[in-house]
Amino acid sequence: MSQNFKKLIVFLSLSIFCIKPSIAEITFQEILENPADLKINLKYATEQEAIGRYKATLSTLERLSMLYPVNTDIKLYLISILLKMDSVAKLQLMIETMLQDPNTSQETRDYIAEILKTIREQSNPKPKWFAHLDLSYTQTDNSNIDGYTKSNKLLGKSQSGPFPNNLIRYDKTYVRGSSLTIGKNIDETSAISFNAGLKINTQNKGDTFVNDLASSSVSYSKIFGKNYFIPYAFYTRTNERSEDDLNSRGIGFNNTYNINQNNSISYSSSFISTKYDEKASTIAVSDDKNNDTSTGSLGYNYTFSDVNLISSKISYTRKDAKIGYNSYDGPGLNIGFTRVLPFGILKLDKTYQTNSYRGKNTKTIHSVINRKDEIETSQIQLSGRLTQVIPHIQLLGRITKLIPVINKLEGDIFYSIKYVEIDSESTLLNNSAIRKNTSFNIIKRFSLNE
């Protein structure tokens, strides 16, 4: 080998080493200027793939998949990257999500089915366990945390009086939580998962909503033709600071029947038994509050223009307690609209419910009036991955030279912003109130078994 040829090889190697980051940086600048340009973003994704930065490629393709939810090539490209990353757990989750997503076209479903068939024929993988840990934080601003009535009066022993001055209107609550999920893919159509969690609820001024909540649950999912079955069971234990402690046990199911690509029917039912701890000073009160609650619902969902979902649901709730004034029957109606946006999923929701109580609280409230609550709940929610809201997160990584850290974190952080207004109109003025709450939630997920 001649000396000149050796010099040429060294020169070309150094050139490639130096040029690749520059090309990627220039392409990234183009993305910042054209975040929705399909051609530029795909070019950036392929360049990142060529230099082995699969995390950056994956992040770009996930964003494009949200912008172009019916683009078959993007979805299949996304699956190919997950295959290259050998991320079996994420691949299975991605495929299952795409198959259940009403925005996924029939053509994409057929391609995925062929891919699944090929994978099974080539590898025939055994059922695999999966696990992840979620750490969460939620902050809520409450406009009327202690339930000031619309009339600023309280009813007691059939007489009304002024609302106590020592109660709180505006306050903040905070929730720190952790949740561990362990599950197993039994086969390509079914899985089982176990979850255990702990939430610590605190309040800025008062102590009404200060408690610790421990929970555990088990759920099973099964796809059978056009049916998607999810039966579950759970147990929760609440350790209150200022109220009686309680525990709840429940079973239920949330099922879906997919009529076709645009239409589906959802139906669910649950039974929950709640018991309050008996303390020496409140045995009778706790016993009166113990209850069994049964619920059932039937809904219809319609998808249009590939990124919009209209949902409607009728429900019925029956609460049975020892004392009639703690028992009620409540029919309800829910109407919702969901739209997929580049920066997350926007959901608008409206619920109407009427709770008719079976007895009068003659001891402390009123001896004649039967309680009936008309409750109207309005909700606006935006949720998604953090990278959808901060498309320049990789630029931050370049500036701070923390690209490996950013690439590791960016796909596993989720956010939710929610506004809820509850307007309750009751035959008993104590229960007529308006509450407005704004909350922000962030979750960091750690995959423990990929």
ROFI-792258 format. One record per residue (C-alpha): x, y, z. Coordinates in nm, 3 decimals. Layout:
BEGIN
+---------+---------+---------+
:      xx :      yy :      zz :
+---------+---------+---------+
:       X :       Y :       Z :
...
+---------+---------+---------+
***
This chain:
BEGIN
+---------+---------+---------+
:      xx :      yy :      zz :
+---------+---------+---------+
:   0.000 :   0.000 :   0.000 :
:   0.153 :   0.335 :  -0.109 :
:   0.216 :   0.616 :   0.136 :
:  -0.014 :   0.849 :  -0.059 :
:  -0.297 :   0.592 :  -0.041 :
:  -0.252 :   0.562 :   0.338 :
:  -0.269 :   0.940 :   0.370 :
:  -0.588 :   0.942 :   0.160 :
:  -0.750 :   0.678 :   0.387 :
:  -0.660 :   0.876 :   0.699 :
:  -0.790 :   1.198 :   0.544 :
:  -1.121 :   1.042 :   0.443 :
:  -1.168 :   0.886 :   0.787 :
:  -1.110 :   1.217 :   0.962 :
:  -1.339 :   1.393 :   0.718 :
:  -1.624 :   1.149 :   0.781 :
:  -1.575 :   1.177 :   1.157 :
:  -1.586 :   1.555 :   1.144 :
:  -1.857 :   1.596 :   0.882 :
:  -2.126 :   1.371 :   1.029 :
:  -2.197 :   1.584 :   1.338 :
:  -2.204 :   1.896 :   1.121 :
:  -2.454 :   1.741 :   0.883 :
:  -2.673 :   1.631 :   1.171 :
:  -2.654 :   1.976 :   1.329 :
:  -2.748 :   2.153 :   1.005 :
:  -3.038 :   1.915 :   0.952 :
:  -3.152 :   1.971 :   1.309 :
:  -3.154 :   2.347 :   1.254 :
:  -3.374 :   2.289 :   0.953 :
:  -3.612 :   2.089 :   1.174 :
:  -3.636 :   2.376 :   1.420 :
:  -3.739 :   2.603 :   1.136 :
:  -3.976 :   2.344 :   0.980 :
:  -4.101 :   2.117 :   1.260 :
:  -4.395 :   1.987 :   1.052 :
:  -4.208 :   1.939 :   0.722 :
:  -4.233 :   1.568 :   0.644 :
:  -3.946 :   1.555 :   0.395 :
:  -3.694 :   1.737 :   0.616 :
:  -3.787 :   1.542 :   0.928 :
:  -3.760 :   1.206 :   0.749 :
:  -3.422 :   1.308 :   0.614 :
:  -3.309 :   1.398 :   0.965 :
:  -3.438 :   1.065 :   1.096 :
:  -3.249 :   0.865 :   0.832 :
:  -2.927 :   1.060 :   0.898 :
:  -2.958 :   0.999 :   1.271 :
:  -3.016 :   0.631 :   1.201 :
:  -2.709 :   0.619 :   0.976 :
:  -2.482 :   0.742 :   1.257 :
:  -2.642 :   0.510 :   1.512 :
:  -2.849 :   0.764 :   1.707 :
:  -3.160 :   0.551 :   1.726 :
:  -3.308 :   0.744 :   2.017 :
:  -3.312 :   1.065 :   1.811 :
:  -3.459 :   0.875 :   1.515 :
:  -3.726 :   0.722 :   1.738 :
:  -3.820 :   1.060 :   1.888 :
:  -3.853 :   1.218 :   1.543 :
:  -4.066 :   0.934 :   1.408 :
:  -4.296 :   0.939 :   1.711 :
:  -4.358 :   1.309 :   1.654 :
:  -4.421 :   1.253 :   1.282 :
:  -4.659 :   0.970 :   1.367 :
:  -4.864 :   1.217 :   1.572 :
:  -4.861 :   1.476 :   1.293 :
:  -4.944 :   1.221 :   1.022 :
:  -5.141 :   0.948 :   1.204 :
:  -5.247 :   0.761 :   0.888 :
:  -4.907 :   0.759 :   0.715 :
:  -4.823 :   0.390 :   0.674 :
:  -4.456 :   0.445 :   0.592 :
:  -4.389 :   0.640 :   0.912 :
:  -4.550 :   0.376 :   1.131 :
:  -4.360 :   0.093 :   0.964 :
:  -4.035 :   0.290 :   0.979 :
:  -4.100 :   0.336 :   1.351 :
:  -4.144 :  -0.038 :   1.398 :
:  -3.820 :  -0.107 :   1.205 :
:  -3.625 :   0.123 :   1.440 :
:  -3.768 :  -0.054 :   1.744 :
:  -3.657 :  -0.384 :   1.589 :
:  -3.306 :  -0.247 :   1.539 :
:  -3.298 :  -0.125 :   1.900 :
:  -3.397 :  -0.476 :   2.010 :
:  -3.657 :  -0.318 :   2.238 :
:  -3.901 :  -0.607 :   2.249 :
:  -4.119 :  -0.464 :   2.526 :
:  -4.159 :  -0.126 :   2.353 :
:  -4.214 :  -0.298 :   2.018 :
:  -4.496 :  -0.511 :   2.159 :
:  -4.651 :  -0.209 :   2.328 :
:  -4.620 :  -0.003 :   2.009 :
:  -4.781 :  -0.274 :   1.793 :
:  -5.065 :  -0.328 :   2.041 :
:  -5.126 :   0.048 :   2.063 :
:  -5.130 :   0.084 :   1.686 :
:  -5.372 :  -0.206 :   1.644 :
:  -5.609 :  -0.052 :   1.899 :
:  -5.567 :   0.306 :   1.775 :
:  -5.872 :   0.411 :   1.569 :
:  -5.642 :   0.640 :   1.365 :
:  -5.444 :   0.342 :   1.231 :
:  -5.550 :   0.267 :   0.875 :
:  -5.654 :  -0.080 :   0.763 :
:  -5.353 :  -0.092 :   0.532 :
:  -5.122 :  -0.036 :   0.828 :
:  -5.303 :  -0.306 :   1.027 :
:  -5.247 :  -0.553 :   0.743 :
:  -4.877 :  -0.468 :   0.726 :
:  -4.843 :  -0.509 :   1.103 :
:  -5.020 :  -0.844 :   1.088 :
:  -4.770 :  -0.963 :   0.826 :
:  -4.479 :  -0.841 :   1.038 :
:  -4.615 :  -1.020 :   1.343 :
:  -4.661 :  -1.338 :   1.140 :
:  -4.303 :  -1.320 :   1.012 :
:  -4.164 :  -1.257 :   1.361 :
:  -4.356 :  -1.552 :   1.504 :
:  -4.243 :  -1.781 :   1.222 :
:  -3.878 :  -1.683 :   1.254 :
:  -3.833 :  -1.662 :   1.629 :
:  -4.147 :  -1.802 :   1.794 :
:  -4.067 :  -1.602 :   2.111 :
:  -4.170 :  -1.732 :   2.451 :
:  -4.396 :  -1.525 :   2.677 :
:  -4.192 :  -1.248 :   2.834 :
:  -4.225 :  -1.053 :   3.154 :
:  -4.227 :  -0.675 :   3.143 :
:  -4.192 :  -0.419 :   3.421 :
:  -4.181 :  -0.042 :   3.464 :
:  -4.170 :   0.207 :   3.749 :
:  -4.360 :   0.537 :   3.735 :
:  -4.275 :   0.837 :   3.954 :
:  -4.534 :   1.115 :   3.943 :
:  -4.603 :   1.460 :   4.080 :
:  -4.935 :   1.648 :   4.065 :
:  -5.022 :   1.999 :   4.179 :
:  -5.384 :   2.119 :   4.189 :
:  -5.520 :   2.468 :   4.246 :
:  -5.863 :   2.445 :   4.410 :
:  -6.102 :   2.741 :   4.397 :
:  -6.343 :   2.606 :   4.659 :
:  -6.178 :   2.322 :   4.846 :
:  -6.410 :   2.322 :   5.150 :
:  -6.726 :   2.357 :   4.940 :
:  -6.857 :   2.705 :   5.014 :
:  -7.221 :   2.699 :   4.910 :
:  -7.366 :   2.924 :   4.642 :
:  -7.575 :   3.103 :   4.905 :
:  -7.285 :   3.122 :   5.156 :
:  -7.519 :   2.956 :   5.405 :
:  -7.544 :   2.616 :   5.572 :
:  -7.853 :   2.418 :   5.664 :
:  -7.863 :   2.259 :   6.010 :
:  -8.158 :   2.105 :   6.191 :
:  -8.402 :   2.255 :   5.936 :
:  -8.259 :   2.608 :   5.983 :
:  -8.008 :   2.795 :   5.770 :
:  -7.716 :   2.997 :   5.902 :
:  -7.399 :   3.168 :   5.776 :
:  -7.113 :   2.959 :   5.642 :
:  -6.833 :   2.920 :   5.905 :
:  -6.549 :   3.170 :   5.866 :
:  -6.278 :   2.919 :   5.955 :
:  -6.325 :   2.714 :   5.636 :
:  -6.106 :   2.758 :   5.328 :
:  -6.196 :   2.858 :   4.975 :
:  -5.873 :   2.867 :   4.774 :
:  -5.599 :   2.613 :   4.845 :
:  -5.340 :   2.397 :   4.674 :
:  -5.298 :   2.022 :   4.700 :
:  -4.993 :   1.817 :   4.607 :
:  -4.960 :   1.449 :   4.521 :
:  -4.633 :   1.258 :   4.508 :
:  -4.674 :   0.908 :   4.377 :
:  -4.493 :   0.594 :   4.275 :
:  -4.629 :   0.293 :   4.092 :
:  -4.468 :  -0.040 :   4.000 :
:  -4.619 :  -0.251 :   3.721 :
:  -4.509 :  -0.607 :   3.648 :
:  -4.673 :  -0.812 :   3.378 :
:  -4.639 :  -1.097 :   3.134 :
:  -4.737 :  -1.134 :   2.770 :
:  -4.911 :  -1.470 :   2.771 :
:  -4.939 :  -1.480 :   2.392 :
:  -4.985 :  -1.236 :   2.105 :
:  -5.344 :  -1.155 :   2.210 :
:  -5.338 :  -1.158 :   2.589 :
:  -5.142 :  -1.030 :   2.887 :
:  -5.165 :  -1.006 :   3.262 :
:  -5.026 :  -0.729 :   3.482 :
:  -4.990 :  -0.653 :   3.851 :
:  -4.961 :  -0.303 :   3.996 :
:  -4.873 :  -0.164 :   4.337 :
:  -4.866 :   0.207 :   4.419 :
:  -4.835 :   0.466 :   4.691 :
:  -4.954 :   0.827 :   4.685 :
:  -4.881 :   1.094 :   4.945 :
:  -5.139 :   1.374 :   4.938 :
:  -5.066 :   1.703 :   5.111 :
:  -5.246 :   2.037 :   5.136 :
:  -5.106 :   2.387 :   5.161 :
:  -5.340 :   2.542 :   5.421 :
:  -5.589 :   2.287 :   5.550 :
:  -5.575 :   1.917 :   5.629 :
:  -5.900 :   1.783 :   5.481 :
:  -5.721 :   1.623 :   5.185 :
:  -5.404 :   1.512 :   5.365 :
:  -5.364 :   1.134 :   5.346 :
:  -5.157 :   0.841 :   5.225 :
:  -5.309 :   0.607 :   4.969 :
:  -5.171 :   0.257 :   4.913 :
:  -5.313 :   0.057 :   4.624 :
:  -5.274 :  -0.274 :   4.444 :
:  -5.445 :  -0.422 :   4.139 :
:  -5.438 :  -0.704 :   3.888 :
:  -5.573 :  -0.688 :   3.532 :
:  -5.597 :  -0.919 :   3.235 :
:  -5.631 :  -0.812 :   2.872 :
:  -5.749 :  -1.030 :   2.585 :
:  -5.811 :  -0.956 :   2.218 :
:  -6.064 :  -1.189 :   2.061 :
:  -6.164 :  -1.096 :   1.709 :
:  -6.316 :  -0.749 :   1.730 :
:  -6.349 :  -0.769 :   2.107 :
:  -6.106 :  -0.626 :   2.363 :
:  -6.162 :  -0.752 :   2.718 :
:  -6.004 :  -0.604 :   3.032 :
:  -6.128 :  -0.751 :   3.363 :
:  -5.960 :  -0.625 :   3.681 :
:  -5.961 :  -0.634 :   4.061 :
:  -5.813 :  -0.386 :   4.309 :
:  -5.762 :  -0.294 :   4.673 :
:  -5.691 :   0.051 :   4.821 :
:  -5.610 :   0.161 :   5.174 :
:  -5.639 :   0.529 :   5.271 :
:  -5.473 :   0.661 :   5.585 :
:  -5.645 :   0.991 :   5.661 :
:  -5.508 :   1.269 :   5.882 :
:  -5.836 :   1.434 :   5.985 :
:  -6.103 :   1.183 :   5.878 :
:  -6.176 :   0.814 :   5.936 :
:  -5.939 :   0.575 :   5.758 :
:  -6.097 :   0.354 :   5.495 :
:  -6.028 :   0.067 :   5.260 :
:  -6.194 :  -0.031 :   4.933 :
:  -6.209 :  -0.355 :   4.739 :
:  -6.343 :  -0.378 :   4.388 :
:  -6.381 :  -0.582 :   4.071 :
:  -6.492 :  -0.483 :   3.723 :
:  -6.427 :  -0.482 :   3.352 :
:  -6.374 :  -0.229 :   3.071 :
:  -6.449 :  -0.384 :   2.734 :
:  -6.461 :  -0.260 :   2.375 :
:  -6.618 :  -0.398 :   2.060 :
:  -6.474 :  -0.257 :   1.736 :
:  -6.751 :  -0.244 :   1.475 :
:  -6.513 :  -0.117 :   1.208 :
:  -6.226 :   0.127 :   1.172 :
:  -6.438 :   0.430 :   1.267 :
:  -6.701 :   0.292 :   1.503 :
:  -6.678 :   0.109 :   1.835 :
:  -6.890 :   0.029 :   2.139 :
:  -6.757 :   0.039 :   2.494 :
:  -6.921 :  -0.119 :   2.795 :
:  -6.809 :  -0.149 :   3.157 :
:  -6.926 :  -0.249 :   3.501 :
:  -6.778 :  -0.243 :   3.852 :
:  -6.857 :  -0.325 :   4.212 :
:  -6.676 :  -0.150 :   4.502 :
:  -6.710 :  -0.219 :   4.873 :
:  -6.584 :   0.056 :   5.106 :
:  -6.537 :   0.013 :   5.480 :
:  -6.440 :   0.281 :   5.730 :
:  -6.228 :   0.206 :   6.035 :
:  -6.425 :   0.199 :   6.359 :
:  -6.278 :   0.431 :   6.618 :
:  -6.404 :   0.451 :   6.974 :
:  -6.545 :   0.800 :   6.919 :
:  -6.695 :   0.743 :   6.572 :
:  -6.813 :   0.381 :   6.559 :
:  -7.172 :   0.473 :   6.470 :
:  -7.068 :   0.735 :   6.213 :
:  -6.823 :   0.499 :   6.043 :
:  -7.079 :   0.221 :   6.029 :
:  -7.330 :   0.458 :   5.869 :
:  -7.080 :   0.549 :   5.594 :
:  -6.984 :   0.193 :   5.497 :
:  -7.120 :   0.132 :   5.149 :
:  -7.129 :  -0.085 :   4.839 :
:  -7.131 :   0.092 :   4.503 :
:  -7.227 :  -0.066 :   4.170 :
:  -7.182 :   0.106 :   3.833 :
:  -7.251 :   0.020 :   3.472 :
:  -7.204 :   0.207 :   3.145 :
:  -7.258 :   0.174 :   2.772 :
:  -7.086 :   0.400 :   2.521 :
:  -7.046 :   0.467 :   2.150 :
:  -6.733 :   0.609 :   1.985 :
:  -6.695 :   0.754 :   1.638 :
:  -6.367 :   0.851 :   1.471 :
:  -6.353 :   1.090 :   1.176 :
:  -6.084 :   1.267 :   0.973 :
:  -5.838 :   1.022 :   1.132 :
:  -5.753 :   1.254 :   1.424 :
:  -6.093 :   1.323 :   1.583 :
:  -6.301 :   1.112 :   1.819 :
:  -6.655 :   1.178 :   1.943 :
:  -6.769 :   0.969 :   2.237 :
:  -7.096 :   0.934 :   2.424 :
:  -7.181 :   0.721 :   2.725 :
:  -7.478 :   0.655 :   2.949 :
:  -7.417 :   0.523 :   3.301 :
:  -7.596 :   0.423 :   3.615 :
:  -7.459 :   0.425 :   3.972 :
:  -7.620 :   0.268 :   4.278 :
:  -7.474 :   0.331 :   4.623 :
:  -7.605 :   0.126 :   4.915 :
:  -7.525 :   0.224 :   5.274 :
:  -7.673 :   0.138 :   5.611 :
:  -7.835 :   0.482 :   5.638 :
:  -8.067 :   0.607 :   5.364 :
:  -7.918 :   0.958 :   5.345 :
:  -7.583 :   0.801 :   5.245 :
:  -7.746 :   0.591 :   4.970 :
:  -7.848 :   0.709 :   4.624 :
:  -7.928 :   0.613 :   4.264 :
:  -7.758 :   0.814 :   3.993 :
:  -7.812 :   0.796 :   3.615 :
:  -7.557 :   0.987 :   3.409 :
:  -7.468 :   1.103 :   3.059 :
:  -7.121 :   1.180 :   2.926 :
:  -7.028 :   1.348 :   2.597 :
:  -6.667 :   1.392 :   2.488 :
:  -6.451 :   1.511 :   2.201 :
:  -6.088 :   1.410 :   2.150 :
:  -5.842 :   1.544 :   1.894 :
:  -5.486 :   1.440 :   1.820 :
:  -5.260 :   1.747 :   1.802 :
:  -4.887 :   1.779 :   1.726 :
:  -4.817 :   1.861 :   2.091 :
:  -5.050 :   1.609 :   2.257 :
:  -5.405 :   1.482 :   2.285 :
:  -5.678 :   1.736 :   2.360 :
:  -5.992 :   1.610 :   2.532 :
:  -6.312 :   1.803 :   2.602 :
:  -6.559 :   1.633 :   2.834 :
:  -6.905 :   1.704 :   2.978 :
:  -7.090 :   1.488 :   3.231 :
:  -7.442 :   1.522 :   3.366 :
:  -7.548 :   1.316 :   3.667 :
:  -7.851 :   1.314 :   3.894 :
:  -7.814 :   1.155 :   4.239 :
:  -8.142 :   1.088 :   4.419 :
:  -8.092 :   0.997 :   4.786 :
:  -8.318 :   0.744 :   4.953 :
:  -8.349 :   0.900 :   5.298 :
:  -8.353 :   1.225 :   5.493 :
:  -8.084 :   1.331 :   5.739 :
:  -8.335 :   1.424 :   6.009 :
:  -8.072 :   1.441 :   6.283 :
:  -7.852 :   1.723 :   6.160 :
:  -7.982 :   1.864 :   5.827 :
:  -8.357 :   1.865 :   5.751 :
:  -8.653 :   1.651 :   5.849 :
:  -8.869 :   1.719 :   5.542 :
:  -8.659 :   1.781 :   5.231 :
:  -8.538 :   1.483 :   5.025 :
:  -8.188 :   1.538 :   4.889 :
:  -8.143 :   1.539 :   4.512 :
:  -7.823 :   1.661 :   4.344 :
:  -7.793 :   1.774 :   3.983 :
:  -7.420 :   1.764 :   3.904 :
:  -7.267 :   1.910 :   3.589 :
:  -6.895 :   1.843 :   3.534 :
:  -6.692 :   2.012 :   3.258 :
:  -6.335 :   1.909 :   3.182 :
:  -6.056 :   2.017 :   2.947 :
:  -5.741 :   1.807 :   2.935 :
:  -5.420 :   1.812 :   2.733 :
:  -5.181 :   1.519 :   2.771 :
:  -4.891 :   1.359 :   2.591 :
:  -4.516 :   1.314 :   2.590 :
:  -4.297 :   1.598 :   2.705 :
:  -4.110 :   1.600 :   2.374 :
:  -4.433 :   1.690 :   2.195 :
:  -4.454 :   2.014 :   2.394 :
:  -4.081 :   2.090 :   2.382 :
:  -3.971 :   1.998 :   2.029 :
:  -3.635 :   2.164 :   2.087 :
:  -3.536 :   1.938 :   2.375 :
:  -3.255 :   1.787 :   2.169 :
:  -3.116 :   2.136 :   2.106 :
:  -3.091 :   2.175 :   2.482 :
:  -2.897 :   1.850 :   2.487 :
:  -2.654 :   1.981 :   2.225 :
:  -2.602 :   2.308 :   2.409 :
:  -2.542 :   2.140 :   2.746 :
:  -2.357 :   1.841 :   2.592 :
:  -2.603 :   1.606 :   2.760 :
:  -2.730 :   1.437 :   2.445 :
:  -2.707 :   1.081 :   2.586 :
:  -2.903 :   1.187 :   2.895 :
:  -3.166 :   1.376 :   2.694 :
:  -3.209 :   1.084 :   2.451 :
:  -3.260 :   0.849 :   2.745 :
:  -3.521 :   1.065 :   2.917 :
:  -3.715 :   1.230 :   2.638 :
:  -3.940 :   0.941 :   2.540 :
:  -4.035 :   0.837 :   2.892 :
:  -4.168 :   1.161 :   3.043 :
:  -4.542 :   1.226 :   3.020 :
:  -4.743 :   1.535 :   3.109 :
:  -5.106 :   1.624 :   3.170 :
:  -5.276 :   1.962 :   3.220 :
:  -5.639 :   1.954 :   3.329 :
:  -5.913 :   2.200 :   3.417 :
:  -6.230 :   2.075 :   3.588 :
:  -6.542 :   2.269 :   3.685 :
:  -6.808 :   2.099 :   3.900 :
:  -7.143 :   2.277 :   3.933 :
:  -7.371 :   2.104 :   4.184 :
:  -7.731 :   2.214 :   4.232 :
:  -7.909 :   2.044 :   4.522 :
:  -8.242 :   2.053 :   4.701 :
:  -8.030 :   2.091 :   5.018 :
:  -7.838 :   2.420 :   5.002 :
:  -7.541 :   2.259 :   5.182 :
:  -7.464 :   2.066 :   4.864 :
:  -7.511 :   2.346 :   4.611 :
:  -7.160 :   2.464 :   4.522 :
:  -6.925 :   2.541 :   4.236 :
:  -6.571 :   2.406 :   4.237 :
:  -6.303 :   2.491 :   3.980 :
:  -5.974 :   2.299 :   3.983 :
:  -5.664 :   2.330 :   3.766 :
:  -5.398 :   2.060 :   3.787 :
:  -5.062 :   1.974 :   3.633 :
:  -4.920 :   1.623 :   3.635 :
:  -4.585 :   1.487 :   3.521 :
:  -4.476 :   1.121 :   3.514 :
:  -4.131 :   0.976 :   3.462 :
:  -4.131 :   0.611 :   3.354 :
:  -3.838 :   0.375 :   3.406 :
:  -3.844 :   0.056 :   3.199 :
:  -3.704 :  -0.223 :   3.416 :
:  -3.713 :  -0.516 :   3.179 :
:  -3.643 :  -0.450 :   2.813 :
+---------+---------+---------+
***
